[in-house]
Every structure is written in structure tokens, then in C-alpha cells.
Amino acid sequence: MKSSQKMMLLWGWLCGERKSNKYDALCDRTIGLGISSTVRHHARRICDLQREEHSIEVELHQLLAESKFTAYRKVFKDFGFGVRLEAIILSQIYPLSAYFGADGKPEVRIRKGRKSGKATKRYLSLRRFQKSLGLAPSKEASGDKSKIKIVGGSDLCRIAFWQWVFTRVEAKRSRIDNEIGAALGAQLDAEKAAGRPVRLVRSRISAKAAKLLFRKLVEALE
């Protein structure tokens, strides 16, 4: 691909690096002083950023093509992650074995509940995994009030997951067409229909997606 084709036509035309009969005609029919040097300067800056963005994506594709990431990427494909989100997630969770216990398996401990006294399972590896992605809910108490909020972990990863939920789960026209998309989509639709705040719903779906991702990765890497 030529360098000039790595940028959007409008910005390339504005800075003089791409030709467009359409924009030439629109410009001829408008009333004004024309395109200033300032506009061309800013358009060229945007084109430079787009070229840099393209070169980074090419490098990402090359890095992610390494065999050590193959099993991870097969799982990512089922979630409909793009190459950018794949890279962000891998930067936080590779290798997955770092979250396991001394026996090389997901660590699960049984402890008595503080209030109930009943034995409950604590999925420690899953919890560490969620926290590294910025998707581990924590309970905070103040006086007679308590609330659940997301704290710690990667802010970049958390934002990327929210964007993924918004574009690949919440938007029905582009919802992932498999059991993962069906499960997450059904819960999201139900919670929105129940009138829960949309920010809370997206946060809950992101957390559930992280749980599913951990389970699928463990199965794939066993």
C-alpha cells in the first residue's frame, strides 16, 4: 500500500497528498476564502499520525504472529477482539501460567465465610487475572453503606474492554455470532431492560467477559 493510501481521503486531500474530484468539486461550489495554510498544516499532522498508527499495527501483526501466542489468539477470535485489544490483553496476562498456583493449575482455596461461616471457594487465579485487566470488582464500605466498584489494574485495558462491550456486545447489528455473544448479549439486554444504569451494566458485562476469557484460556492451554 502506498504511503498516501494509508490516510483518510479527506485529510490527504486537504494537505495536498491525495487527489479527489469529489472534494475538488465541493470546494469549487463553496463560498469562502478557500483552504488556509493552517488547515493544510493540521491535515498533514493528522496524516502523519495515521501513517504512524498504520506502521504500529503492522508491527503488532508481526509480533502477534509468533507461535507462543497462537493458542491465546484462537480464544481471542471467539470473542471478536481486534488486533489492538489482543495486544493490550496479552501485555497484561501473558503468560497465563503466572496466575496459577505452585501446582501449575488455577489456584482455588476453600475458606469459611466471615458472616455465614459456611465453606466457600475463593478463585484466586481468576481474581488476579481480572484485577490485572482492571476488571475485578471490590467491595467498599462507609458507615452503613457499601458499594461495589472497580479499582486497580490496567486503566487502558479496562477502557478497551468497555469499548469492546459497546461495539461487539451491546450493538446488536455487530454482536458476536456465537455462544459467547449470545450469553453476554442476553445478560446485557436483560439488565438494560430492568432499568439498571448503563455504566453499571457495561461494567458487569466486562467483568463477566473476563471470567469467560480466563476459563476459555485455561481450557485452550491445558
Helices and strands as residue ranges (DSSP letters): G 3-6, H 9-14, H 21-29, H 37-64, G 67-69, H 70-79, H 83-93, G 96-99, E 108-112, E 119-123, H 124-132, E 137-142, E 145-150, H 155-165, I 166-170, G 172-174, H 179-193, H 198-221
